[in-house]
Amino acid sequence: MTKVKEAYYNLKGDKVIWFIVLLLGLFSILAVYSATGLAAFKTRGGDTEYYLFRQAIFVFAGFGLTYMCSRLHYMKYSNLAPLLLVITIPLLIYTICFGTTVNDANRWITIPFLNATFQTSDFAKLVLIVFVARSLAIKQEFIKDFNSAFLPIIIPIAIICGLIAPDDLSTAGLLFLTCLLMMFIGRVSLKYVGMLVIVGVVLFSFLIVLGNFFPEAVRLETWVSRINEWLYDADGGFHIEQSKIAIASGEYFGVGPGNSFQRNYLPNPFSDSIYAIICEEYGLLGGLFVMFLYLWLLIRCMRIVTRSPRTFGSILAIGLCLNIVIQAFANIAVSVNLVPATGLTLPLVSMGGTSILFTCITFGIILSVSKFVENPSMRQLELEEIAEDESDN
């Protein structure tokens, strides 16, 4: 017990966020193990432990990345952002041209020799949010200026989101919304924020036109079918109908871990539909508890924003947090037919490889910012560094 306490006190950053990461990871291992039962019989000859160990390896590897990223000073990410942005753009272009197609979507590249796939949009999301936070922080003194502040920020947003959108509109839309909210929080003029919305509408319209002429390049048919299904099908289509059955079957306390019946009918019960499986097995209380964890994360990150000594740290933490929380509630909203199907997973809970690792890196960066808020001595050191920088300038 003494070693456990010692490890607890040695963790840097917000202890509540560490607790949230741990609980989400635990939910992930349990839910994925249960949801992959049918997949194990179809693809692994009934070896249900395969997916359990696979998910556990990714989750614990993610915890390791969270710890390492939390130890690194968050200003290091600001310094790396321009270089990583330069790498991201050709990486996304390569994915469009030579990427690996999975489930009719060209979002992955295959890593040579390892025979493993890597979803480049996960990397691009993280890099763009860090870059936008850096740009907003640097340009605070002239944030209302169009040429000096707004234009250098909006161009990378338009390029990155535009490259992601043809094969992954939901991720591009989520990233665009996150950047929009970051600019609002970063005191960008409202008329410029409105212009950013117009840019988004123009880009989306261009993709629709492009999809009519080049259907193999833009998944326009998928977008239209999902919207039509949501608007005109009373039950929301087969996917949503089975999701509703799963949620209703769970009632208040659920059917118990591993006892899901709808996992045999739900499409992708271990990724897109995992929230319905959680509600079926753990009931309404379990579903509300998962929602509460994401809301709790948002509340803790808002606390970081109000107390962070640097503008970059506060905008970075809230930007990364919003990306996770909005994605989580978008996934939940699909399960109860509030929005059309998006294909967005439940962060750190759904089965995944790169998505889990990059979500954990995101948590690590948030924790890196939080340690300068929670630790009085580190906060004082940060304030002294800021004072020295201002005196030098």
Secondary structure by P-SEA (a helix, b strand, c coil): caaaaaaaaaccccaaaaaaaaaaaaaaaaaaaaaaaaaaaaccccccaaaaaaaaaaaaaaaaaaaaaaaccaaaaaaaaaaaaaaaaaaaaaaacccccccccccccccccccccccaaaaaaaaaaaaaaaaaaaacccccccccccaaaaaaaaaaaaaaccccaaaaaaaaaaaaaaaaaacccaaaaaaaaaaaaaaaaaaaaaaaacccccaaaaaaaaaaaacccccccaaaaaaaaaaaaaccccccccccccccccccccccaaaaaaaaaccaaaaaaaaaaaaaaaaaaaaaaaccccaaaaaaaaaaaaaaaaaaaaaaaaaaccccccccccccccccaaaaaaaaaaaaaaaaaaaaaacaaaaaaaaaaaaaaaaac
